[in-house]
Amino acid sequence: MNTCPSEADEDWDYKDVLRIEPCPKCFHECKSYGLFIRGGLSNMSQYVEDDSWVNICTLYEGDLVDLIRNCCDQLDLIDAKEKLEKTFNKEENND
């Protein structure tokens, strides 16, 4: 099941908390990307005084595919859990 955001979500600011950007220093050489998170949400929040962007890791093209698949797997699990809970709640209400 594809639970990734669709065009219907175009008003959603999906880069408000996390963002992936080409390496700002040497993308043309290294072909890597930085995964950034808002400082207050990072594991380093005690060292970040504001809501600035913190580069938490470097990713390469294959890593981006892994990240997408991991995210879609987690979204599928969330969807399956919600469906199971709805089914359980329906059966519980029918008793």
Rosetta blueprint (number, residue, H / E / L):
1 M L
2 N L
3 T L
4 C L
5 P L
6 S L
7 E H
8 A H
9 D H
10 E L
11 D L
12 W L
13 D L
14 Y L
15 K L
16 D L
17 V L
18 L E
19 R E
20 I E
21 E E
22 P E
23 C L
24 P L
25 K L
26 C L
27 F H
28 H H
29 E H
30 C H
31 K L
32 S L
33 Y E
34 G E
35 L E
36 F E
37 I E
38 R E
39 G H
40 G H
41 L H
42 S L
43 N L
44 M L
45 S H
46 Q H
47 Y H
48 V L
49 E L
50 D L
51 D L
52 S L
53 W E
54 V E
55 N E
56 I E
57 C E
58 T E
59 L E
60 Y L
61 E H
62 G H
63 D H
64 L H
65 V H
66 D H
67 L H
68 I H
69 R H
70 N H
71 C H
72 C H
73 D H
74 Q H
75 L H
76 D H
77 L H
78 I H
79 D H
80 A H
81 K H
82 E H
83 K H
84 L H
85 E H
86 K H
87 T H
88 F H
89 N H
90 K H
91 E H
92 E H
93 N H
94 N H
95 D L
